[in-house]
Amino acid sequence: MEKSKLDRISALSRLSRERALTPEELAEQARLRAEYLEAVWANFKRTLDSIEFTDGEKA
């Protein structure tokens, strides 16, 4: 995920602590969070897919 999007997630989070977010900001926040979670899960899946199981014997 691009740094600019991560920065925007942080900015919206800070704003939400100061005041109520507008409906547009809430929608943007939800979209960006969903995109972030998708990227995290995709990275996690790639990590798991790269694991090779062995029976403990050296080849």
N, C-alpha and C positions, 0 to 999 in steps of 0.2 A: 504494500500500500504506500502511496506517495506521502512524503512528509507534509505536504501542504494539506492533505486531507486529515492527517493525524493532528496537525496544528488546529484545523478548523473544529475537530471534535473537542479538543481541549478548550478552545475559545467558547464554544457553545456551552460546555460544562461550566466554565467560569461565569458566563452570563446568567445561566440558570440559577446560580447561587445569589446573584445580585438582584435579579428581577425575573418575572414570569416571561418565558419565551413566547414569541408570536406563533401562531399556527404554522406559518411557513418555516420558522426556525425549528419547531418541533419535528416537522416532517423531514427537514434536512438532517437533523440530529439522528432520527430513527434510520434514515437511509444510510448515512455514513457509518453508524454503529453496525448495521446489518452487513455492510460491505467489509468492515473491519473483522467482524466475527467470521465471515466467509473466508477471508484471507488467512486468519489464524487457523481455522479448521483445515483448510487446504494444505497449509504448511505442516500441520500435525499429521495429516494423512500421508503426505510425502515422506515424512520421517518414519512413520510406522511401516510404510511400504518398502523402505530401504533396509529394514531389519531382516537379517537372515538367521533362521534358527538352525542349530546343529544339534547332534545327539551327544556332544561333548567329546567325541573322539577327534584327534587331530588327523588331518588328511595328509 
